[in-house]
């Protein structure tokens, strides 16, 4: 019996990690443990914990900045939509992006068929997740035709932008005190310090010795 068939009577959960399945089976799943996020990579189900508040907070602030821009004169005809925590459909893979941004459609996008213009990931604490963000997802997203891929790293205090060739430069790093601008969003300014300030507010205080 396929995993999708079992999922009709048993919700998807942490115990299903590593299961082999097809994209069709994955797309058919409707019941799952909401404490985890699920991705399909190379035919294998990847189960991970939900993003931490140190990622969610800055992501929410980025969304606010983008929506404010969308309401502005410069952004009204450029930014179609932006959403957090959306699946990216790449062949048989189903990756969960922290934020997706669509531009230039002139309408509300179809989340399954309209390729995002920009994808954004907020780096998690583990080295394995960082490697996925900087290397695996970069290769996959650019191969998919994404125009820009932003990796926002609150630990390194940087934002790395990967661009679709022949755009130049194809890779650039913005420091914590920098402001990022892109021709894909004319007039939009992203002050990284604001995102990192939000992340810092969610840091857990170190226990005092005694």
C-alpha atoms as an extended CHARMM CRD file, in Angstrom:
* protein
*
       210  EXT
         1         1  UNK       CA              0.0000000000        0.0000000000        0.0000000000  PROA      1               0.0000000000
         2         2  UNK       CA              1.3510000000        3.4170000000       -0.9120000000  PROA      2               0.0000000000
         3         3  UNK       CA              2.0740000000        6.0740000000        1.6790000000  PROA      3               0.0000000000
         4         4  UNK       CA             -0.6760000000        8.2420000000        0.1810000000  PROA      4               0.0000000000
         5         5  UNK       CA             -3.1820000000        5.4250000000        0.6940000000  PROA      5               0.0000000000
         6         6  UNK       CA             -2.1290000000        4.9430000000        4.3080000000  PROA      6               0.0000000000
         7         7  UNK       CA             -2.3520000000        8.6990000000        4.8540000000  PROA      7               0.0000000000
         8         8  UNK       CA             -6.1190000000        8.5120000000        4.2860000000  PROA      8               0.0000000000
         9         9  UNK       CA             -6.4970000000        6.6970000000        7.5810000000  PROA      9               0.0000000000
        10        10  UNK       CA             -3.2960000000        7.7860000000        9.3320000000  PROA      10              0.0000000000
        11        11  UNK       CA             -1.9880000000       11.3120000000        9.3070000000  PROA      11              0.0000000000
        12        12  UNK       CA              1.5020000000       12.0690000000        8.1070000000  PROA      12              0.0000000000
        13        13  UNK       CA              3.9050000000       12.6150000000       10.9900000000  PROA      13              0.0000000000
        14        14  UNK       CA              7.5300000000       12.4740000000       12.1130000000  PROA      14              0.0000000000
        15        15  UNK       CA              7.5390000000        8.6810000000       11.8830000000  PROA      15              0.0000000000
        16        16  UNK       CA              7.0550000000        8.8820000000        8.1160000000  PROA      16              0.0000000000
        17        17  UNK       CA             10.4030000000       10.6260000000        7.5650000000  PROA      17              0.0000000000
        18        18  UNK       CA             12.4860000000        8.8500000000        4.9550000000  PROA      18              0.0000000000
        19        19  UNK       CA              9.5240000000        7.1990000000        3.2510000000  PROA      19              0.0000000000
        20        20  UNK       CA              9.7840000000        6.8120000000       -0.5100000000  PROA      20              0.0000000000
        21        21  UNK       CA              6.9230000000        8.2490000000       -2.5040000000  PROA      21              0.0000000000
        22        22  UNK       CA              6.0000000000        9.9580000000       -5.7520000000  PROA      22              0.0000000000
        23        23  UNK       CA              5.0510000000       13.5880000000       -6.2570000000  PROA      23              0.0000000000
        24        24  UNK       CA              1.5110000000       12.4340000000       -7.0470000000  PROA      24              0.0000000000
        25        25  UNK       CA              1.2750000000       10.6030000000       -3.7380000000  PROA      25              0.0000000000
        26        26  UNK       CA              2.7010000000       13.5760000000       -1.8720000000  PROA      26              0.0000000000
        27        27  UNK       CA              0.2540000000       15.9910000000       -3.4990000000  PROA      27              0.0000000000
        28        28  UNK       CA             -2.6600000000       13.7370000000       -2.5250000000  PROA      28              0.0000000000
        29        29  UNK       CA             -1.9320000000       13.9070000000        1.2130000000  PROA      29              0.0000000000
        30        30  UNK       CA             -4.4880000000       15.8560000000        3.2190000000  PROA      30              0.0000000000
        31        31  UNK       CA             -3.8860000000       14.7790000000        6.8230000000  PROA      31              0.0000000000
        32        32  UNK       CA             -0.6760000000       15.5300000000        8.6910000000  PROA      32              0.0000000000
        33        33  UNK       CA              0.7480000000       16.4990000000       12.0590000000  PROA      33              0.0000000000
        34        34  UNK       CA              0.8640000000       20.3360000000       11.9360000000  PROA      34              0.0000000000
        35        35  UNK       CA              3.8800000000       20.4980000000       14.2440000000  PROA      35              0.0000000000
        36        36  UNK       CA              6.1630000000       19.6100000000       11.3300000000  PROA      36              0.0000000000
        37        37  UNK       CA              6.8390000000       20.6730000000        7.7600000000  PROA      37              0.0000000000
        38        38  UNK       CA              7.0550000000       18.1670000000        4.9200000000  PROA      38              0.0000000000
        39        39  UNK       CA              9.0740000000       18.1960000000        1.7160000000  PROA      39              0.0000000000
        40        40  UNK       CA              9.6540000000       15.6820000000       -1.0520000000  PROA      40              0.0000000000
        41        41  UNK       CA             13.2520000000       15.6170000000       -2.2560000000  PROA      41              0.0000000000
        42        42  UNK       CA             14.5010000000       13.0250000000       -4.7100000000  PROA      42              0.0000000000
        43        43  UNK       CA             11.5010000000       10.8000000000       -4.0360000000  PROA      43              0.0000000000
        44        44  UNK       CA             12.0860000000       10.7990000000       -0.2570000000  PROA      44              0.0000000000
        45        45  UNK       CA              9.8780000000       12.4220000000        2.3610000000  PROA      45              0.0000000000
        46        46  UNK       CA             11.7890000000       14.9400000000        4.4910000000  PROA      46              0.0000000000
        47        47  UNK       CA             10.1800000000       15.8910000000        7.8070000000  PROA      47              0.0000000000
        48        48  UNK       CA             11.5060000000       18.8250000000        9.8100000000  PROA      48              0.0000000000
        49        49  UNK       CA             10.3590000000       21.0420000000       12.6270000000  PROA      49              0.0000000000
        50        50  UNK       CA              8.5290000000       24.2630000000       11.9080000000  PROA      50              0.0000000000
        51        51  UNK       CA             10.6500000000       27.4190000000       11.5320000000  PROA      51              0.0000000000
        52        52  UNK       CA             11.7570000000       29.0020000000       14.7930000000  PROA      52              0.0000000000
        53        53  UNK       CA             10.5010000000       32.4030000000       15.9410000000  PROA      53              0.0000000000
        54        54  UNK       CA             13.9330000000       33.7450000000       14.9590000000  PROA      54              0.0000000000
        55        55  UNK       CA             13.0060000000       32.9330000000       11.3600000000  PROA      55              0.0000000000
        56        56  UNK       CA              9.2720000000       33.6220000000       11.4620000000  PROA      56              0.0000000000
        57        57  UNK       CA              9.6560000000       37.1180000000       12.9490000000  PROA      57              0.0000000000
        58        58  UNK       CA             11.9940000000       38.4920000000       10.2480000000  PROA      58              0.0000000000
        59        59  UNK       CA              9.9550000000       36.7340000000        7.5690000000  PROA      59              0.0000000000
        60        60  UNK       CA              6.8380000000       38.4910000000        8.8040000000  PROA      60              0.0000000000
        61        61  UNK       CA              8.6690000000       41.8250000000        8.7760000000  PROA      61              0.0000000000
        62        62  UNK       CA              9.8380000000       41.1900000000        5.2140000000  PROA      62              0.0000000000
        63        63  UNK       CA              6.2530000000       40.4290000000        4.2370000000  PROA      63              0.0000000000
        64        64  UNK       CA              5.1060000000       43.6930000000        5.7990000000  PROA      64              0.0000000000
        65        65  UNK       CA              7.7320000000       45.6790000000        3.8810000000  PROA      65              0.0000000000
        66        66  UNK       CA              6.7390000000       44.0000000000        0.6330000000  PROA      66              0.0000000000
        67        67  UNK       CA              3.0180000000       44.6100000000        1.1460000000  PROA      67              0.0000000000
        68        68  UNK       CA              3.6760000000       48.2470000000        2.0060000000  PROA      68              0.0000000000
        69        69  UNK       CA              5.6250000000       48.4740000000       -1.2390000000  PROA      69              0.0000000000
        70        70  UNK       CA              2.7680000000       46.8020000000       -3.1210000000  PROA      70              0.0000000000
        71        71  UNK       CA              0.4360000000       49.5370000000       -1.8850000000  PROA      71              0.0000000000
        72        72  UNK       CA              2.8220000000       52.2730000000       -3.0160000000  PROA      72              0.0000000000
        73        73  UNK       CA              2.7630000000       53.9870000000       -6.3870000000  PROA      73              0.0000000000
        74        74  UNK       CA              5.9490000000       52.1740000000       -7.4030000000  PROA      74              0.0000000000
        75        75  UNK       CA              4.7690000000       48.7050000000       -6.4180000000  PROA      75              0.0000000000
        76        76  UNK       CA              1.1230000000       48.7010000000       -7.4970000000  PROA      76              0.0000000000
        77        77  UNK       CA              1.8360000000       47.4590000000      -11.0160000000  PROA      77              0.0000000000
        78        78  UNK       CA              4.9250000000       45.3870000000      -10.1980000000  PROA      78              0.0000000000
        79        79  UNK       CA              4.3640000000       43.1400000000       -7.1690000000  PROA      79              0.0000000000
        80        80  UNK       CA              1.5810000000       40.6320000000       -7.8150000000  PROA      80              0.0000000000
        81        81  UNK       CA              1.7430000000       38.7820000000       -4.4930000000  PROA      81              0.0000000000
        82        82  UNK       CA              3.9690000000       37.4510000000       -1.7370000000  PROA      82              0.0000000000
        83        83  UNK       CA              3.2490000000       34.5480000000        0.6120000000  PROA      83              0.0000000000
        84        84  UNK       CA              5.1470000000       32.7670000000        3.3970000000  PROA      84              0.0000000000
        85        85  UNK       CA              5.6400000000       29.0040000000        3.6420000000  PROA      85              0.0000000000
        86        86  UNK       CA              4.6980000000       27.8870000000        0.1440000000  PROA      86              0.0000000000
        87        87  UNK       CA              5.5920000000       24.8020000000       -1.8560000000  PROA      87              0.0000000000
        88        88  UNK       CA              7.8570000000       25.1650000000       -4.8660000000  PROA      88              0.0000000000
        89        89  UNK       CA              7.0270000000       22.6300000000       -7.5710000000  PROA      89              0.0000000000
        90        90  UNK       CA             10.2460000000       21.5160000000       -9.2460000000  PROA      90              0.0000000000
        91        91  UNK       CA              9.7190000000       18.3510000000      -11.2670000000  PROA      91              0.0000000000
        92        92  UNK       CA              9.1670000000       15.5590000000       -8.7350000000  PROA      92              0.0000000000
        93        93  UNK       CA             10.4780000000       17.6870000000       -5.8510000000  PROA      93              0.0000000000
        94        94  UNK       CA              8.2920000000       19.6430000000       -3.4550000000  PROA      94              0.0000000000
        95        95  UNK       CA             10.3430000000       22.1470000000       -1.4960000000  PROA      95              0.0000000000
        96        96  UNK       CA              8.8590000000       24.4220000000        1.1500000000  PROA      96              0.0000000000
        97        97  UNK       CA             10.1430000000       27.9780000000        0.6550000000  PROA      97              0.0000000000
        98        98  UNK       CA             10.0820000000       30.4710000000        3.5200000000  PROA      98              0.0000000000
        99        99  UNK       CA              8.7120000000       33.1830000000        1.2160000000  PROA      99              0.0000000000
       100       100  UNK       CA              7.7390000000       33.4090000000       -2.4410000000  PROA      100             0.0000000000
       101       101  UNK       CA              7.3510000000       36.6060000000       -4.4630000000  PROA      101             0.0000000000
       102       102  UNK       CA              5.6160000000       36.9630000000       -7.8270000000  PROA      102             0.0000000000
       103       103  UNK       CA              6.0910000000       39.9690000000      -10.1160000000  PROA      103             0.0000000000
       104       104  UNK       CA              5.0480000000       40.9810000000      -13.5970000000  PROA      104             0.0000000000
       105       105  UNK       CA              1.9770000000       38.7630000000      -14.0250000000  PROA      105             0.0000000000
       106       106  UNK       CA             -0.5850000000       41.5380000000      -13.6730000000  PROA      106             0.0000000000
       107       107  UNK       CA             -2.9050000000       39.1930000000      -11.7700000000  PROA      107             0.0000000000
       108       108  UNK       CA             -3.1320000000       36.9850000000       -8.7170000000  PROA      108             0.0000000000
       109       109  UNK       CA             -0.7550000000       34.0530000000       -9.2830000000  PROA      109             0.0000000000
       110       110  UNK       CA             -1.6360000000       30.3780000000       -9.3450000000  PROA      110             0.0000000000
       111       111  UNK       CA              0.5750000000       28.9610000000       -6.5880000000  PROA      111             0.0000000000
       112       112  UNK       CA              0.9660000000       25.5990000000       -8.3550000000  PROA      112             0.0000000000
       113       113  UNK       CA              1.6230000000       26.7060000000      -11.9200000000  PROA      113             0.0000000000
       114       114  UNK       CA              3.0110000000       30.2660000000      -11.8300000000  PROA      114             0.0000000000
       115       115  UNK       CA              6.7460000000       30.2530000000      -11.1890000000  PROA      115             0.0000000000
       116       116  UNK       CA              7.7780000000       32.7690000000       -8.5130000000  PROA      116             0.0000000000
       117       117  UNK       CA             10.1290000000       35.5740000000       -9.5070000000  PROA      117             0.0000000000
       118       118  UNK       CA             11.9850000000       35.6070000000       -6.1770000000  PROA      118             0.0000000000
       119       119  UNK       CA             12.3810000000       32.9270000000       -3.5190000000  PROA      119             0.0000000000
       120       120  UNK       CA             13.5640000000       33.6790000000        0.0070000000  PROA      120             0.0000000000
       121       121  UNK       CA             15.0230000000       31.3880000000        2.6720000000  PROA      121             0.0000000000
       122       122  UNK       CA             15.9160000000       32.3110000000        6.2500000000  PROA      122             0.0000000000
       123       123  UNK       CA             18.8680000000       30.2030000000        7.3830000000  PROA      123             0.0000000000
       124       124  UNK       CA             18.2520000000       27.7770000000       10.2400000000  PROA      124             0.0000000000
       125       125  UNK       CA             20.7270000000       27.0800000000       12.9940000000  PROA      125             0.0000000000
       126       126  UNK       CA             21.9060000000       23.6150000000       11.9390000000  PROA      126             0.0000000000
       127       127  UNK       CA             24.8200000000       23.2400000000        9.5210000000  PROA      127             0.0000000000
       128       128  UNK       CA             22.8760000000       20.7070000000        7.4620000000  PROA      128             0.0000000000
       129       129  UNK       CA             20.0370000000       23.1860000000        6.9000000000  PROA      129             0.0000000000
       130       130  UNK       CA             22.5230000000       25.9450000000        6.0320000000  PROA      130             0.0000000000
       131       131  UNK       CA             24.1110000000       23.7290000000        3.3740000000  PROA      131             0.0000000000
       132       132  UNK       CA             20.6690000000       23.0630000000        1.9110000000  PROA      132             0.0000000000
       133       133  UNK       CA             19.8800000000       26.7790000000        1.7880000000  PROA      133             0.0000000000
       134       134  UNK       CA             23.1850000000       27.9350000000        0.3030000000  PROA      134             0.0000000000
       135       135  UNK       CA             23.9330000000       25.0360000000       -2.0470000000  PROA      135             0.0000000000
       136       136  UNK       CA             21.1440000000       22.5640000000       -2.7620000000  PROA      136             0.0000000000
       137       137  UNK       CA             18.2770000000       25.0220000000       -3.0050000000  PROA      137             0.0000000000
       138       138  UNK       CA             20.3800000000       27.5230000000       -4.9390000000  PROA      138             0.0000000000
       139       139  UNK       CA             21.1120000000       24.9710000000       -7.6510000000  PROA      139             0.0000000000
       140       140  UNK       CA             17.5380000000       23.7400000000       -7.7950000000  PROA      140             0.0000000000
       141       141  UNK       CA             15.8650000000       27.1530000000       -7.7240000000  PROA      141             0.0000000000
       142       142  UNK       CA             18.0840000000       28.6580000000      -10.3950000000  PROA      142             0.0000000000
       143       143  UNK       CA             17.6210000000       25.5810000000      -12.5840000000  PROA      143             0.0000000000
       144       144  UNK       CA             13.8840000000       26.1310000000      -12.2020000000  PROA      144             0.0000000000
       145       145  UNK       CA             14.2930000000       29.6140000000      -13.6750000000  PROA      145             0.0000000000
       146       146  UNK       CA             13.8430000000       31.7160000000      -10.5230000000  PROA      146             0.0000000000
       147       147  UNK       CA             15.1880000000       35.2150000000      -11.2650000000  PROA      147             0.0000000000
       148       148  UNK       CA             16.5900000000       35.8400000000       -7.7680000000  PROA      148             0.0000000000
       149       149  UNK       CA             17.1110000000       33.6910000000       -4.6940000000  PROA      149             0.0000000000
       150       150  UNK       CA             17.6830000000       35.4800000000       -1.3590000000  PROA      150             0.0000000000
       151       151  UNK       CA             19.3830000000       33.6890000000        1.5460000000  PROA      151             0.0000000000
       152       152  UNK       CA             18.9600000000       35.7480000000        4.7130000000  PROA      152             0.0000000000
       153       153  UNK       CA             21.3630000000       34.5820000000        7.4170000000  PROA      153             0.0000000000
       154       154  UNK       CA             20.8520000000       36.0570000000       10.8740000000  PROA      154             0.0000000000
       155       155  UNK       CA             23.8920000000       34.1770000000       12.1920000000  PROA      155             0.0000000000
       156       156  UNK       CA             26.3520000000       35.5460000000        9.6070000000  PROA      156             0.0000000000
       157       157  UNK       CA             24.3990000000       38.8440000000        9.5460000000  PROA      157             0.0000000000
       158       158  UNK       CA             24.2980000000       38.8080000000        5.7660000000  PROA      158             0.0000000000
       159       159  UNK       CA             21.9590000000       38.3700000000        2.8550000000  PROA      159             0.0000000000
       160       160  UNK       CA             23.3000000000       36.5100000000       -0.1590000000  PROA      160             0.0000000000
       161       161  UNK       CA             21.5510000000       37.0720000000       -3.4740000000  PROA      161             0.0000000000
       162       162  UNK       CA             21.8660000000       34.5040000000       -6.2560000000  PROA      162             0.0000000000
       163       163  UNK       CA             20.7090000000       35.6620000000       -9.6930000000  PROA      163             0.0000000000
       164       164  UNK       CA             19.7360000000       33.8900000000      -12.8490000000  PROA      164             0.0000000000
       165       165  UNK       CA             22.4360000000       34.2090000000      -15.5270000000  PROA      165             0.0000000000
       166       166  UNK       CA             23.1330000000       36.3260000000      -17.5220000000  PROA      166             0.0000000000
       167       167  UNK       CA             22.3160000000       38.8480000000      -14.7650000000  PROA      167             0.0000000000
       168       168  UNK       CA             25.4500000000       40.3990000000      -13.3050000000  PROA      168             0.0000000000
       169       169  UNK       CA             26.7380000000       39.8190000000      -10.7800000000  PROA      169             0.0000000000
       170       170  UNK       CA             25.2560000000       36.3450000000      -10.4240000000  PROA      170             0.0000000000
       171       171  UNK       CA             26.0240000000       36.3920000000       -6.6910000000  PROA      171             0.0000000000
       172       172  UNK       CA             26.3480000000       39.2470000000       -4.2170000000  PROA      172             0.0000000000
       173       173  UNK       CA             26.4560000000       39.6340000000       -0.4440000000  PROA      173             0.0000000000
       174       174  UNK       CA             24.7080000000       42.4220000000        1.4710000000  PROA      174             0.0000000000
       175       175  UNK       CA             25.9820000000       43.1780000000        4.9700000000  PROA      175             0.0000000000
       176       176  UNK       CA             23.8340000000       43.8190000000        8.0310000000  PROA      176             0.0000000000
       177       177  UNK       CA             23.9930000000       47.5890000000        7.6670000000  PROA      177             0.0000000000
       178       178  UNK       CA             23.2410000000       47.4740000000        3.9420000000  PROA      178             0.0000000000
       179       179  UNK       CA             20.0890000000       48.2000000000        1.9670000000  PROA      179             0.0000000000
       180       180  UNK       CA             19.1880000000       45.8490000000       -0.8520000000  PROA      180             0.0000000000
       181       181  UNK       CA             17.6000000000       47.0800000000       -4.0750000000  PROA      181             0.0000000000
       182       182  UNK       CA             16.6450000000       45.0260000000       -7.1180000000  PROA      182             0.0000000000
       183       183  UNK       CA             15.4060000000       45.9950000000      -10.6020000000  PROA      183             0.0000000000
       184       184  UNK       CA             12.7680000000       43.3080000000      -10.1750000000  PROA      184             0.0000000000
       185       185  UNK       CA             11.0690000000       45.5610000000       -7.5930000000  PROA      185             0.0000000000
       186       186  UNK       CA             11.7560000000       49.1510000000       -8.7090000000  PROA      186             0.0000000000
       187       187  UNK       CA             11.7190000000       51.5400000000       -5.7610000000  PROA      187             0.0000000000
       188       188  UNK       CA             11.7230000000       48.7900000000       -3.1190000000  PROA      188             0.0000000000
       189       189  UNK       CA             14.3550000000       49.0260000000       -0.4010000000  PROA      189             0.0000000000
       190       190  UNK       CA             15.1760000000       46.2590000000        2.0540000000  PROA      190             0.0000000000
       191       191  UNK       CA             17.1500000000       47.4680000000        5.1050000000  PROA      191             0.0000000000
       192       192  UNK       CA             18.6380000000       44.2740000000        6.5030000000  PROA      192             0.0000000000
       193       193  UNK       CA             19.1480000000       45.8320000000        9.9340000000  PROA      193             0.0000000000
       194       194  UNK       CA             15.3700000000       45.8400000000       10.4200000000  PROA      194             0.0000000000
       195       195  UNK       CA             15.1000000000       42.1190000000        9.7920000000  PROA      195             0.0000000000
       196       196  UNK       CA             18.0010000000       41.2750000000       12.0900000000  PROA      196             0.0000000000
       197       197  UNK       CA             16.5980000000       43.5580000000       14.8130000000  PROA      197             0.0000000000
       198       198  UNK       CA             13.3930000000       41.5320000000       14.7430000000  PROA      198             0.0000000000
       199       199  UNK       CA             15.3860000000       38.2780000000       14.9420000000  PROA      199             0.0000000000
       200       200  UNK       CA             17.3640000000       39.6450000000       17.8880000000  PROA      200             0.0000000000
       201       201  UNK       CA             14.1830000000       40.4380000000       19.8120000000  PROA      201             0.0000000000
       202       202  UNK       CA             13.3120000000       36.7500000000       19.7450000000  PROA      202             0.0000000000
       203       203  UNK       CA             16.6490000000       35.5670000000       21.1250000000  PROA      203             0.0000000000
       204       204  UNK       CA             16.3630000000       33.6040000000       24.3340000000  PROA      204             0.0000000000
       205       205  UNK       CA             18.3120000000       35.1980000000       27.1910000000  PROA      205             0.0000000000
       206       206  UNK       CA             21.1970000000       33.1020000000       28.4220000000  PROA      206             0.0000000000
       207       207  UNK       CA             20.5980000000       31.6420000000       31.8980000000  PROA      207             0.0000000000
       208       208  UNK       CA             22.4530000000       33.5220000000       34.5820000000  PROA      208             0.0000000000
       209       209  UNK       CA             25.1030000000       31.6420000000       36.5300000000  PROA      209             0.0000000000
       210       210  UNK       CA             24.8590000000       31.2450000000       40.2200000000  PROA      210             0.0000000000
